[in-house]
């Protein structure tokens, strides 16, 4: 009799355990999704793009795993709950690091913009000394136009910087402008050297 009671209790315990393992961890899943939404609002996707994309990919894989488990007779969602908890934790951690990263990128943007403006002034000064011969005039005019475009781009970037919404974009734009200005400076120096003009 005792054995039967123990057997019944054991069966109920195993069934309860299996039921708990066989249930989709919806709460953990919702928490992971909410944490990712919060992380996006905090601009984690902007300042930690690779990590944020990785978490999104993990969520997608996890949702696929849920569907796979649902089709099995012996369902086990324990690993999925662990994964969901991990995503929520990592997303919260990244959100907490955004402000520090933002300050770091802002400082980088400021340095790059100051450097770009110095290069712009250097390019303008070189343009004044550039060879003004028959061929040189057209080339100089073309470079002048290119510099005007780059200067406008830097002015727009300054507005973006002052808005403070996306310093990563500012850094990318300033790097592109700097590359363009450096190219013009190199061309001007080469032309001046060829014409025997002292730089």
C-alpha positions in Angstrom: 0.0 0.0 0.0 2.8 2.4 1.0 4.7 1.6 -2.2 1.6 2.4 -4.2 1.2 5.7 -2.5 4.9 6.5 -3.0 4.6 5.5 -6.7 1.6 7.7 -7.1 3.4 10.6 -5.5 6.5 10.0 -7.6 4.3 9.8 -10.8 2.6 13.1 -9.9 6.0 14.8 -9.2 7.5 13.6 -12.5 4.3 14.7 -14.3 4.5 18.1 -12.7 8.2 18.4 -13.5 7.6 17.4 -17.1 4.7 19.9 -17.3 6.9 22.7 -16.0 9.6 21.8 -18.5 7.0 21.4 -21.3 5.5 24.9 -20.9 6.7 27.8 -23.1 8.5 30.2 -20.8 6.2 33.1 -21.9 7.2 35.4 -19.0 10.9 35.0 -19.8 10.2 35.5 -23.5 8.2 38.7 -22.9 10.9 40.0 -20.6 13.6 39.4 -23.2 11.5 41.2 -25.9 10.8 44.1 -23.5 14.5 44.4 -22.6 15.4 44.6 -26.3 12.8 47.3 -26.9 14.1 49.3 -23.9 17.7 48.8 -25.2 16.7 50.1 -28.6 15.0 53.2 -27.0 18.3 53.8 -25.2 20.1 53.7 -28.6 21.9 50.4 -27.9 21.4 49.7 -31.6 23.3 52.9 -32.4 26.2 52.6 -29.9 26.6 48.8 -29.8 25.3 47.8 -33.2 27.0 44.4 -33.4 26.0 43.3 -29.9 22.4 44.5 -30.4 22.2 42.7 -33.7 23.6 39.6 -32.0 20.9 39.7 -29.3 18.2 40.1 -31.9 19.6 37.1 -33.8 19.6 35.1 -30.5 15.9 36.0 -30.0 15.0 34.9 -33.5 16.9 31.5 -33.0 15.1 31.1 -29.7 11.7 31.6 -31.3 12.6 29.0 -33.9 13.7 26.6 -31.1 10.3 27.1 -29.4 8.5 26.0 -32.6 10.9 23.0 -32.9 10.2 22.0 -29.2 6.4 22.4 -29.8 6.5 19.8 -32.5 8.2 17.2 -30.2 6.3 14.8 -28.0 8.7 15.3 -25.1 8.9 19.1 -24.9 11.7 20.8 -22.9 11.9 24.5 -22.7 14.5 24.8 -20.0 17.3 25.9 -22.4 15.0 28.4 -24.0 14.2 30.0 -20.6 17.9 30.2 -19.8 18.5 31.8 -23.2 15.6 34.3 -22.7 16.9 35.3 -19.3 20.4 35.7 -20.8 19.1 38.0 -23.6 17.2 40.2 -21.1 20.3 40.4 -18.8 22.6 41.3 -21.7 20.2 43.9 -23.2 19.9 45.6 -19.8 23.7 45.6 -19.4 24.2 47.2 -22.8 21.5 49.8 -22.1 23.4 50.7 -18.9 26.6 51.2 -20.9 25.1 53.5 -23.6 25.7 56.8 -21.8 29.4 56.1 -21.2 29.8 55.0 -24.9 27.9 58.0 -26.1 30.2 60.4 -24.2 33.2 58.5 -25.6 31.9 58.8 -29.2 30.9 62.5 -28.6 34.5 63.3 -27.6 35.8 61.4 -30.7 33.4 63.4 -32.9 34.6 66.7 -31.4 38.3 65.8 -32.0 37.5 64.7 -35.6 35.5 67.8 -36.4 38.3 70.1 -35.1 40.8 68.2 -37.2 38.6 68.4 -40.3 38.2 72.2 -39.9 42.0 72.6 -39.6 42.4 70.5 -42.8 39.7 72.6 -44.5 41.6 75.8 -43.7 44.8 74.2 -45.0 43.2 73.1 -48.3 41.8 76.6 -48.8 45.2 78.2 -48.2 46.8 75.8 -50.7 44.1 76.6 -53.2 45.3 80.2 -53.2 48.8 79.2 -54.0 47.8 76.5 -56.6 49.1 76.9 -60.2 46.8 79.1 -62.2 47.9 78.1 -65.7 45.6 77.3 -68.5 45.0 73.7 -67.4 45.5 74.4 -63.7 42.6 77.0 -63.6 39.9 74.4 -64.4 41.4 71.8 -62.0 41.6 74.4 -59.2 38.0 75.5 -59.9 36.9 71.8 -59.6 38.7 71.4 -56.3 37.2 74.6 -55.0 33.7 73.2 -55.8 34.6 69.9 -54.1 35.8 71.8 -51.0 32.6 73.8 -50.9 30.6 70.6 -50.9 32.8 69.1 -48.1 32.5 72.3 -46.1 28.7 72.2 -46.4 28.8 68.6 -45.3 30.8 69.6 -42.2 28.3 72.4 -41.4 25.4 69.9 -41.6 27.4 67.5 -39.5 27.9 70.3 -36.9 24.1 70.7 -36.8 23.7 67.0 -36.3 26.3 67.0 -33.5 24.6 70.0 -31.8 21.3 68.0 -31.9 23.1 65.2 -29.9 20.9 62.4 -31.2 23.5 60.3 -33.0 27.2 60.8 -32.5 28.1 57.6 -34.4 26.6 59.2 -37.5 28.6 62.4 -36.9 31.8 60.4 -36.6 31.1 58.5 -39.9 30.3 61.8 -41.7 33.3 63.6 -40.4 35.6 60.7 -41.4 34.2 60.7 -44.9 34.7 64.5 -45.2 38.2 64.3 -43.8 39.1 61.7 -46.4 37.8 64.0 -49.1 39.7 67.0 -47.8 42.9 65.0 -47.5 42.6 63.8 -51.1 42.3 67.4 -52.3 45.3 68.5 -50.2 47.4 65.7 -51.6 46.4 66.6 -55.2 47.1 70.3 -54.6 50.6 69.6 -53.1 51.4 67.3 -56.0 50.4 70.0 -58.5 52.3 72.7 -56.7 55.4 70.5 -56.5 55.2 69.8 -60.2 54.9 73.5 -61.0 57.8 74.3 -58.6 55.6 76.3 -56.2 56.9 76.3 -52.6 54.3 74.8 -50.2 
